[in-house]
Amino acid sequence: QVQLVESGGGLVQAGDSLRLSCAASGLTFSTYVMGWFRQAPGKEREFVAAISWSGTHIGYAVSVKGRFSISRDNAKNTVYLQMSSLKPEDTADYYCAADASNRGPDYYSSMSRSYTYWGQGTQVTVSS
């Protein structure tokens, strides 16, 4: 049984930093593309960042590029999202997801439909 468990969310002020973690179990983590998505109240879920198996290929949404950083530790079956210079518009539920498409060590996707497994989410609230 695959489980993705996010942690690290909370209430912060604009300009602060947070690090989200997603611990995976029940899968061969090192062969899954991992992604972060978010959904703000009343809005569609949107892509935030993704990282290939190898960790060498990474993609970011334009809105977070330069402020957020995704990384993974295959030995710990964990993916991270370091968020800096947070803005009120970053307020959302953040979800990690695992892509089982098995397209090689350098592949990643920004499309939610590519992802097979999803966590329950962690809430991030940024006050102005």
Salt bridges, closest charged atoms under 4 A:
GLU46 OE2 - ARG38 NE 2.56
ASP90 OD1 - ARG38 NH1 2.92
ASP90 OD2 - ARG67 NH1 2.75
ASP106 OD1 - HIS57 ND1 3.51
